[in-house]
Amino acid sequence: MDTSKEIKEQKQYINKVKEINKEKPLYYHILTMGCQLNENDSEKLCGMLEQMGYTKSENQTKADIVLFNTCCVRENAEERLFGKLGELKKLKEEKGIIIAIGGCMMQEKHITDKIKQSYPFVDILFGTHTLHKFPEDLYKVLVEKRKQEDIIDIDGEIYEGLPIKRESKFKASVTIMNGCNNFCSYCIVPYVRGIERSRAPKDIIDEVEDLAKKGYKEITLLGQNVNSYLRVEREKNIQFEEYRGINSFATLLKTINEIDGIERIRFISPHPKDFTDDVIDAIAKCEKVCKLVHLPLQSGNTKILKEMNRKYTKEQYLELVEKMKKTIPNLTLSTDIIVGFPGETEEEFEDTLDVVRKVNFEQVYMFIYSRRVGTPGDRMQNQIPEEIKHKRFDKLKELVESQIAQNNQKYVRTNQKILVEGTSKNNQKMLTGRTDSNKVVVFEGEQKLIGTIQNIQIVSEHMWYLKGEIMREYSKLKETF
């Protein structure tokens, strides 16, 4: 579907709001919850707001618009949103600020019903499929003085050409697909993001090449199930414009790997079932693709995996790990694990610990199972008591941290290429960056090094970060910003 007409119309609304705001010092405050896809959406919202004459402020009391981009994967996101709305009630009464809420949570009817009933002062509600219409919604609030609810239940189109205000000048995320077809029984994402829709190869390459021309060094390819890029289109014989031979995730990686200026390529989040041989081969052979691969496990027990609808067994997962380790040089792995899925016994939880011991992950993102309304997992009768969930979580955490401490030792006295990201949050006199394997490294250096690739010798490890020193004799200062 050609969406250019819709984007042109929204740009007209951007200009209308800009005219209304002319010569007014107006500010917006945005809070982003959830994954990097949400962060990428927020960059587009920021781009639209800034073209409409608003300036970003970290202080919500200074803002004329407060915008929440929500996530519904974890229950605490709901609590956080409602707490923030409670804080804004007085500000709304005093200043008449505009309050807008978008994102995944707005695709859940029980949430929007609660907002309309308990927080009637909210001005705009918009969903994941109508983000592009935010300028129109804002214009109607400003001119017509009435609330806007812009949420559709059908799967939205992919809209190209939206303004974007990126947080970084040298790292960027690039969405390559939206939605998910996996329907894991614990996950609400397919219900709120819709089914898989891949962006056209040319649109992705154009975006990455534009980033490279602007001096960006690292890109992260985003999707709910990123390594199934164009799979649905191929399986259903849906026509798409093949560009530079791109017809799969593997060929996309290879093409981006050839773009001058881009020095690092990352991707999240993949699915183990879609790590086909051509994808593994592309990771191995593309020198710019980072050799840290995120391989979500969720559970190490085959029975629980089946009930999660994960489509692989414990044994298949371990076989995949071995294949990847044999094929990809210097491979490191990260993963996601859910503790306390309904019906999980102590023995089944031990299977998860067994996989963690065998794989020896570089990073583990651990989650206590959270019931999500509308998912099969929420309707399961054998829910695990919170006390047991927390005990298992603590046991997993202890194992993971012991492995991290051990893994960190291998970095000491090695040389690592680091993309310098900025100053350390904990010490403004130190710079910080990440290794290919996503390890945080802090070191002394001048501000002009931010945005460059530096050779760093690791001198010590400190559990959650490594300490390094610039290798002066090898350091080559690249373009700064």
HELIX and SHEET records of a PDB file:
HELIX    1   1 SER A    4  ILE A   20  1                                  17    
HELIX    2   2 GLN A   36  GLN A   51  1                                  16    
HELIX    3   3 GLN A   60  LYS A   62  5                                   3    
HELIX    4   4 GLU A   75  LYS A   95  1                                  21    
HELIX    5   5 CYS A  104  GLN A  107  5                                   4    
HELIX    6   6 LYS A  109  SER A  118  1                                  10    
HELIX    7   7 LEU A  131  LYS A  133  5                                   3    
HELIX    8   8 PHE A  134  GLU A  144  1                                  11    
HELIX    9   9 VAL A  189  ARG A  193  1                                   5    
HELIX   10  10 PRO A  201  LYS A  213  1                                  13    
HELIX   11  11 VAL A  226  SER A  228  5                                   3    
HELIX   12  12 ARG A  231  GLU A  235  1                                   5    
HELIX   13  13 PHE A  249  ASN A  257  1                                   9    
HELIX   14  14 PRO A  272  ASP A  274  5                                   3    
HELIX   15  15 ASP A  277  LYS A  285  1                                   9    
HELIX   16  16 THR A  302  MET A  308  1                                   7    
HELIX   17  17 LYS A  314  THR A  327  1                                  14    
HELIX   18  18 GLU A  346  VAL A  359  1                                  14    
HELIX   19  19 PRO A  376  ARG A  379  1                                   4    
HELIX   20  20 GLU A  386  GLN A  409  1                                  24    
HELIX   21  21 GLN A  447  LEU A  449  5                                   3    
SHEET    1   A 6 TYR A  54  LYS A  56  0                                        
SHEET    2   A 6 LEU A  26  THR A  32  1                                        
SHEET    3   A 6 ILE A  65  THR A  70  1                                        
SHEET    4   A 6 ILE A  98  GLY A 103  1                                        
SHEET    5   A 6 ILE A 124  PHE A 126  1                                        
SHEET    6   A 6 GLN A 148  ASP A 150  1                                        
SHEET    1   B 3 LYS A 171  THR A 175  0                                        
SHEET    2   B 3 GLU A 218  LEU A 222  1                                        
SHEET    3   B 3 ARG A 264  ILE A 268  1                                        
SHEET    1   C 2 MET A 177  ASN A 178  0                                        
SHEET    2   C 2 ARG A 197  SER A 198 -1                                        
SHEET    1   D 3 LEU A 292  HIS A 294  0                                        
SHEET    2   D 3 THR A 332  VAL A 339  1                                        
SHEET    3   D 3 GLN A 363  ILE A 368  1                                        
SHEET    1   E 6 ASN A 415  THR A 423  0                                        
SHEET    2   E 6 MET A 430  ARG A 434 -1                                        
SHEET    3   E 6 VAL A 440  GLU A 444 -1                                        
SHEET    4   E 6 LEU A 466  ILE A 470  1                                        
SHEET    5   E 6 ILE A 453  GLU A 461 -1                                        
SHEET    6   E 6 ASN A 415  THR A 423 -1                                        
END                                                                             
